[in-house]
Amino acid sequence: MKKQAYINLDDRSFSKYFKAFSDQSRLKILKLLTSKELTVNEIVAKIGLSQPTVSRHLGILREAGVVIDRRDGQKVYYGLNKGAVQNCCEGFCSCLMIRIEPEKPAKSAKKAAKTKKSKK
């Protein structure tokens, strides 16, 4: 697998990202690639689109930099470029001045009420 690349974020990069993320089929492909590398034929079998359609979607995802490919003999394996996806998310939130922090698990209303009663 190629080294994951971080993309310099400018308006053109954001446009490519949003084009890549704007199609349900491409999102399905990205979700499949989060767990492991797959060939075009493996992706076709899992999502039920034709091979030319999947190849076209992979081309758009590759153009945006969110998918990388690796040749092994005659097969080409596609994988998620997690670094680029993370860079996109962080860059987008940064340009909107949104700070990303993990949420703390909230107590359910029942547990909160029960805890309040037991303290009385």
C-alpha positions, 0 to 999 in steps of 0.5 A: 500500500502506498504511504498515506498522503496528507493533502494541502487543503485549498478550495480545489481540494475541498471541492474534490472532497465534497464531490467524492463524498456527495454520492451514496455509492461512493460512500458505500465504497468508502465504508467497505474500504475502512476495514480492508483493501479490496479489488474492483471485482470484490467491491462489485460483488459487495455493492451490486454495481457494474464494474465500469460504474465502480471503476468510475467511482474509484477514479473520483475517490482516487482523484480526491485522494481519499482512496489509494491503490496498490498493484499486486501482479494483475490485481489492483487493490484499493484502500482508504487513505485514512490520513487524507480523510482525517486531514479533510475533516480537520481542515474543514472544521478548522476553516469553519473554526469548529473545535473537534473534541470527543463527546463525554458519554451522557447519563441517561435520564433514568440513571440521572433521576435514580441517582438524584433520588438515592442521594436524598 
